[in-house]
Amino acid sequence: MNSRKQPVIFCDFDGTITLSDNIVAIMKHFKPEGYEPIMEQILSHGISIREGVGQMFSLLPSSMKQEVTDFVLGQAGIRAGFEDFLGYLRDRDIPFYVTSGGIDFFVHPLLSPFNIPREHIYCNGADFSTDGITITWPTPCDEHCSNDCGMCKTTVMRQFPTSRYERILIGDSLTDFEGAKLADRVYSRARLTEKCQELGVNHTPFETFYDIRDDLIQREGE
């Protein structure tokens, strides 16, 4: 690792820390009427992630909060090696930030066993005081991003200037790609690996957090 700069890690949540995408899982399980065309528009870039996710959750009654939460907590597995990886980072005083397009009502409970400071978890919020679930967006895009991300990962990364930090990104999907272009190092899986290969962005594929920890150990002293 670059000894002149402070390493800092930005890690996706859905499909990276967890084994599957929880928003997709919620929609496919509860099947609120009208969600499928919205999902298709998000995937085809017809509408932004923020707009699409907001529309899909508004189709779910707020009264289902506990049911939806219980479903996610029951089915979202944590990727192997995550706890050991966090221990490795703590031993070396490497800051770890979760940068998630997920929603607080399932992100925080799933991460609660791992003692990550709340201020190091960036995700979207949910308001259950209306008829349908209303998603809130506490970390919108800054003036450098026009993708209408919802939770803008590059906005978070830009708070850590390259003059001082070695920015390391861990992710799995196209929502991580803009961040991958800003990062000094990328650990990728699934669609993010394909996109990095396609556009020539340097990356290290992984399947478990043991893979990332071992690679970081190997780079120590470089």
PyMOL commands that set and color helices and strands:
alter all, ss='L'
color gray80, all
select helices_A, chain A and resi 22-30+35-43+49-58+62-75+82-91+104-114+118-120+153-157+174-182+190-199+209-219
alter helices_A, ss='H'
color red, helices_A
select strands_A, chain A and resi 6-11+96-103+121-127+134-136+165-171+185-188+204-205
alter strands_A, ss='S'
color yellow, strands_A
deselect
rebuild
show_as cartoon
